[in-house]
Amino acid sequence: MGFEIYRFTMSWARIFPNGNDIKPNQEGLDFYDNMICELERYHIQPVCTLYAYDLPLNLLKEYKGWMSRQCIDDYLRYVETVVSYFKGRVKYWIPFNEQNFLSVDAEYMTGYKTHSLGEQFTLEHHFNLAYARATQMIHRCDPQAKTGGNIGNTCFIPMTCHPKNVEAADNLNYQFGYNFADVFCKGIYSQRYLNQYTTIDINTVIQAGDLEEISHAEADFLSLTYYMSSPVDATSSNEGINMIKAKNPYTKQTDWGWNIDPYGFRHFIDDFSHRYQIPIIITENGMGAYDSVEEDGNINDDYRIQYLSDHIKQLKHSIENGAKVLAYMTWSA
């Protein structure tokens, strides 16, 4: 297929089945060793995400997982183990997948269902702290390795030019995009981020030294996933994850109702590239469809080929306009 780069996720539970075992599981390390050997055989560069929501169940039972600061230490031990074990063989490490969606998908991402705004901030802060410490640890374990945070699709645009719709789109771009990218790339909690939590005492969550630790985050790149742009109507009753699924009357939609907007991809890349002046890795881009297998066994997915072609053309425009894009990967190989 011509791939030169491949992105996958390591499973924490494969390496430490209980999350905090004394020794790593050698069979788990061997599993990834075999896979990376195969990639090396074909000169394919691996990109590894270290956490995509598969928290070892024991840690959820033992101390509610990411609700406890102990989870940060156990996670970092896993990070240190695999980065050291695969030193020089994996160049790109991403600590967390789509960390910016914690506020709408916390139970899916952590196994724990939050019951208050205070618990929500606790999860986010522990993830942010773990991210910052992980970037430092990755560089200590392998000085040649590169690392950075991941922003899930946040290309919100106003449904119309009504000021309320523009304001709502701006608010969502900050909530799901810039607030987290500020942590990843600048090592700060912006005032706009903290303003979401004015009704709680965040000082019961943020301990002495935490903000300094976050300020030491060492990002080499920002990774982005993109599927669609999301028009925002301030009068809509949509909440949570459904906010990103509003139909754009000026674009086609996939079988799942996701807007097919190649220019949105270019806008998304240009926005984050210009704002943060940091190299970009595209970890996901693609479309779902109800594919049909023909009698001859083929799947004629010309619609997917068209989707990818149109988006890659817009990616080229972003690069020509100055975006430093290190890699482009579809979802999914």
C-alpha positions as CSV (number, residue, x, y, z in Angstrom):
1,M,0.0,0.0,0.0
2,G,3.0,2.3,0.1
3,F,2.8,3.3,3.8
4,E,5.9,4.9,5.2
5,I,4.5,5.5,8.7
6,Y,2.1,3.7,10.9
7,R,0.3,4.8,14.1
8,F,-0.8,2.3,16.7
9,T,-1.6,2.3,20.5
10,M,0.2,0.3,23.1
11,S,-2.0,-1.3,25.7
12,W,-0.9,-0.5,29.2
13,A,-2.6,-3.7,30.4
14,R,-0.5,-5.8,28.0
15,I,2.6,-4.5,29.7
16,F,1.3,-4.3,33.3
17,P,-1.8,-6.5,33.5
18,N,-2.8,-5.1,36.9
19,G,-1.5,-1.6,36.1
20,N,1.0,-1.6,38.9
21,D,2.7,-5.0,38.7
22,I,6.3,-5.3,40.1
23,K,7.6,-6.5,36.8
24,P,6.4,-5.9,33.2
25,N,4.8,-8.8,31.3
26,Q,7.4,-10.0,28.9
27,E,4.9,-11.5,26.5
28,G,3.3,-8.0,26.2
29,L,6.7,-6.5,25.4
30,D,7.4,-9.3,22.9
31,F,4.1,-8.6,21.2
32,Y,5.1,-5.0,20.3
33,D,8.7,-6.1,19.6
34,N,7.4,-8.4,16.9
35,M,5.2,-5.8,15.5
36,I,7.9,-3.1,15.4
37,C,10.3,-5.6,13.8
38,E,7.8,-6.1,11.0
39,L,7.5,-2.3,10.5
40,E,11.3,-2.0,10.5
41,R,11.5,-4.8,7.9
42,Y,9.5,-2.6,5.5
43,H,11.1,0.7,6.6
44,I,7.8,1.9,8.1
45,Q,8.2,4.6,10.9
46,P,6.1,3.7,14.0
47,V,4.1,6.4,15.8
48,C,2.9,5.2,19.2
49,T,0.0,6.4,21.3
50,L,0.6,5.4,24.9
51,Y,-3.0,5.5,26.2
52,A,-6.3,5.2,24.3
53,Y,-8.7,4.5,27.1
54,D,-7.7,1.0,28.1
55,L,-6.9,1.6,31.7
56,P,-6.0,-1.6,33.6
57,L,-9.2,-2.6,35.3
58,N,-7.5,-3.3,38.6
59,L,-6.6,0.4,39.0
60,L,-10.2,1.4,38.6
61,K,-11.1,-1.0,41.3
62,E,-8.2,-0.2,43.6
63,Y,-8.4,3.6,43.6
64,K,-10.9,4.8,40.9
65,G,-8.2,5.1,38.3
66,W,-7.5,8.6,37.1
67,M,-9.4,10.1,40.0
68,S,-6.4,9.3,42.1
69,R,-2.9,10.9,41.7
70,Q,-1.5,7.4,42.2
71,C,-2.7,6.7,38.7
72,I,-0.2,9.3,37.4
73,D,2.7,7.5,39.0
74,D,1.6,4.1,37.7
75,Y,1.1,5.4,34.2
76,L,4.6,7.0,34.2
77,R,6.2,3.8,35.3
78,Y,4.5,2.1,32.3
79,V,5.7,5.0,30.0
80,E,9.3,4.7,31.3
81,T,9.2,0.9,30.8
82,V,8.1,0.9,27.2
83,V,10.1,4.0,26.0
84,S,13.3,2.6,27.5
85,Y,12.6,-0.9,26.1
86,F,12.0,0.5,22.6
87,K,14.6,3.2,22.7
88,G,15.8,4.2,19.2
89,R,13.1,2.2,17.5
90,V,10.0,4.4,18.1
91,K,10.7,8.0,17.2
92,Y,7.2,9.5,17.9
93,W,5.3,9.1,21.1
94,I,1.9,10.5,22.0
95,P,1.0,10.3,25.7
96,F,-2.8,10.3,25.3
97,N,-5.4,10.0,22.5
98,E,-7.8,12.9,22.1
99,Q,-7.3,14.1,25.6
100,N,-9.5,17.1,24.9
101,F,-12.7,15.1,24.9
102,L,-12.6,14.3,28.6
103,S,-15.5,16.6,29.4
104,V,-17.9,14.8,27.1
105,D,-16.6,11.2,27.2
106,A,-15.0,10.8,30.6
107,E,-16.5,7.4,31.4
108,Y,-15.5,5.9,28.0
109,M,-11.9,7.4,28.4
110,T,-11.3,6.5,32.0
111,G,-13.8,3.9,33.1
112,Y,-15.1,6.4,35.8
113,K,-18.3,8.2,35.6
114,T,-17.9,11.7,37.0
115,H,-20.6,13.1,39.3
116,S,-19.6,16.7,39.6
117,L,-17.7,19.5,38.0
118,G,-15.0,19.1,40.6
119,E,-14.5,15.5,39.6
120,Q,-14.4,16.5,36.0
121,F,-11.6,19.0,36.7
122,T,-9.8,16.4,38.8
123,L,-9.6,14.0,35.8
124,E,-8.5,16.7,33.4
125,H,-5.8,18.0,35.8
126,H,-4.5,14.5,36.4
127,F,-4.3,13.9,32.7
128,N,-2.6,17.2,32.1
129,L,-0.1,16.6,34.8
130,A,0.6,13.1,33.5
131,Y,1.0,14.5,30.0
132,A,3.6,17.1,31.1
133,R,5.6,14.6,33.2
134,A,5.4,12.0,30.4
135,T,6.9,14.4,27.8
136,Q,9.8,15.0,30.1
137,M,10.3,11.3,30.9
138,I,10.2,10.3,27.2
139,H,13.0,12.8,26.5
140,R,15.0,11.5,29.4
141,C,14.6,7.8,28.4
142,D,15.3,8.5,24.7
143,P,16.8,12.0,23.9
144,Q,16.2,11.4,20.2
145,A,12.5,10.7,20.6
146,K,9.8,13.2,19.8
147,T,6.5,13.7,21.7
148,G,3.5,15.9,21.9
149,G,-0.2,16.2,22.7
150,N,-3.2,15.1,20.6
151,I,-6.2,17.3,19.8
152,G,-9.3,15.5,18.5
153,N,-11.4,17.1,15.8
154,T,-12.4,20.6,16.9
155,C,-13.1,22.6,13.8
156,F,-16.2,24.5,15.0
157,I,-17.7,27.1,12.6
158,P,-20.8,29.2,13.1
159,M,-23.9,27.9,11.4
160,T,-24.7,31.5,10.3
161,C,-23.0,34.9,10.8
162,H,-25.4,35.7,13.7
163,P,-23.1,36.9,16.5
164,K,-24.6,34.3,18.9
165,N,-23.6,31.5,16.6
166,V,-20.1,33.0,16.1
167,E,-19.7,33.3,19.9
168,A,-20.9,29.7,20.5
169,A,-18.4,28.4,17.9
170,D,-15.6,30.4,19.5
171,N,-16.5,29.1,22.9
172,L,-16.4,25.4,21.7
173,N,-13.1,26.0,19.9
174,Y,-11.6,27.1,23.1
175,Q,-13.3,24.5,25.3
176,F,-12.2,21.5,23.1
177,G,-9.2,23.0,21.3
178,Y,-7.1,25.9,22.4
179,N,-7.5,25.3,26.2
180,F,-5.9,21.9,25.8
181,A,-3.4,23.0,23.2
182,D,-2.3,25.7,25.6
183,V,-1.4,23.0,28.1
184,F,0.3,20.8,25.5
185,C,2.3,23.5,23.7
186,K,2.6,26.4,26.2
187,G,2.5,24.5,29.5
188,I,-0.2,26.8,30.9
189,Y,-3.8,26.8,32.1
190,S,-5.2,29.8,30.3
191,Q,-7.7,32.0,32.1
192,R,-10.3,30.9,29.7
193,Y,-9.7,27.3,30.7
194,L,-10.0,28.1,34.4
195,N,-13.1,30.2,33.8
196,Q,-15.0,27.0,33.1
197,Y,-14.4,26.0,36.8
198,T,-15.2,29.2,38.7
199,T,-17.9,27.4,40.6
200,I,-15.5,25.0,42.3
201,D,-12.4,25.4,44.4
202,I,-9.7,24.2,42.0
203,N,-7.1,24.7,44.7
204,T,-8.4,21.5,46.3
205,V,-7.2,19.7,43.1
206,I,-4.1,21.6,42.1
207,Q,-1.3,20.9,44.6
208,A,1.9,22.8,45.2
209,G,4.3,22.4,42.3
210,D,1.7,21.1,39.9
211,L,1.5,24.3,37.7
212,E,5.3,24.4,37.6
213,E,5.4,20.7,36.5
214,I,2.9,21.5,33.7
215,S,4.9,24.5,32.6
216,H,7.8,22.1,32.0
217,A,5.9,20.1,29.3
218,E,8.2,19.4,26.4
219,A,6.2,19.3,23.2
220,D,8.0,18.6,19.9
221,F,4.8,18.6,17.9
222,L,1.0,18.8,18.1
223,S,-1.0,15.9,16.7
224,L,-4.4,16.4,15.2
225,T,-7.3,14.2,14.2
226,Y,-9.8,15.5,11.7
227,Y,-13.0,14.1,10.2
228,M,-15.4,16.9,9.7
229,S,-16.2,20.6,10.4
230,S,-19.0,21.2,12.8
231,P,-21.4,24.1,12.2
232,V,-22.7,25.5,15.5
233,D,-26.3,26.8,16.1
234,A,-26.6,28.6,19.4
235,T,-30.3,27.7,19.4
236,S,-29.7,24.0,19.1
237,S,-30.5,21.6,21.9
238,N,-27.6,19.3,21.1
239,E,-25.2,18.6,23.9
240,G,-22.1,16.7,24.6
241,I,-20.6,14.7,21.7
242,N,-23.7,15.4,19.6
243,M,-22.6,19.0,19.2
244,I,-20.1,18.0,16.6
245,K,-22.7,16.3,14.4
246,A,-24.9,19.2,13.1
247,K,-25.6,19.0,9.4
248,N,-23.9,21.6,7.2
249,P,-26.3,22.4,4.4
250,Y,-23.4,23.3,2.1
251,T,-21.6,20.0,2.3
252,K,-22.3,16.3,1.7
253,Q,-22.5,14.0,4.7
254,T,-21.2,10.4,5.3
255,D,-23.5,7.5,6.2
256,W,-23.0,8.6,9.8
257,G,-24.1,12.2,9.1
258,W,-20.6,13.6,9.4
259,N,-19.9,16.6,7.2
260,I,-17.5,16.1,4.4
261,D,-15.5,19.3,4.4
262,P,-12.0,19.2,2.9
263,Y,-11.5,22.9,3.4
264,G,-12.3,22.5,7.1
265,F,-9.2,20.2,7.2
266,R,-7.0,23.0,5.8
267,H,-8.6,25.5,8.2
268,F,-8.0,23.2,11.1
269,I,-4.3,22.7,10.3
270,D,-3.7,26.3,9.5
271,D,-5.4,27.5,12.7
272,F,-3.3,25.3,15.1
273,S,-0.1,25.7,13.0
274,H,-0.3,29.5,13.0
275,R,-1.4,29.8,16.6
276,Y,1.2,27.5,18.2
277,Q,4.1,27.6,15.6
278,I,4.8,24.0,16.1
279,P,5.1,21.0,13.8
280,I,1.9,19.0,13.1
281,I,1.3,15.3,12.9
282,I,-2.1,14.2,11.4
283,T,-2.9,11.0,13.3
284,E,-6.4,10.4,11.9
285,N,-8.4,11.4,8.8
286,G,-10.9,9.4,7.0
287,M,-14.6,8.4,6.7
288,G,-16.9,5.6,7.7
289,A,-19.4,4.1,5.2
290,Y,-21.7,1.1,4.8
291,D,-19.3,-0.5,2.4
292,S,-20.7,-3.3,0.1
293,V,-18.7,-6.4,-1.0
294,E,-19.4,-7.0,-4.7
295,E,-19.8,-10.5,-6.2
296,D,-16.2,-10.5,-7.2
297,G,-15.0,-9.8,-3.7
298,N,-14.1,-6.1,-4.3
299,I,-15.3,-3.1,-2.4
300,N,-15.7,-0.2,-4.8
301,D,-15.2,2.7,-2.3
302,D,-14.7,5.5,-4.8
303,Y,-16.4,7.8,-2.3
304,R,-13.6,7.1,0.2
305,I,-10.9,7.6,-2.4
306,Q,-12.5,10.9,-3.3
307,Y,-12.6,11.9,0.4
308,L,-9.0,11.2,1.0
309,S,-7.9,12.8,-2.3
310,D,-9.8,16.0,-1.6
311,H,-8.4,16.2,2.0
312,I,-4.8,15.5,0.9
313,K,-5.0,18.3,-1.6
314,Q,-6.1,20.7,1.1
315,L,-3.2,19.4,3.3
316,K,-0.8,20.3,0.5
317,H,-2.2,23.9,0.5
318,S,-1.5,24.1,4.3
319,I,2.1,23.0,3.8
320,E,2.5,25.5,1.0
321,N,1.2,28.2,3.3
322,G,3.9,27.3,5.9
323,A,2.5,24.5,8.1
324,K,5.2,22.1,9.0
325,V,3.4,18.7,8.7
326,L,5.6,15.8,9.8
327,A,3.2,13.0,8.9
328,Y,-0.2,12.2,7.6
329,M,-2.1,9.0,8.6
330,T,-5.6,7.9,7.7
331,W,-8.1,6.2,10.0
332,S,-7.5,3.5,9.5
333,A,-4.9,1.4,7.7
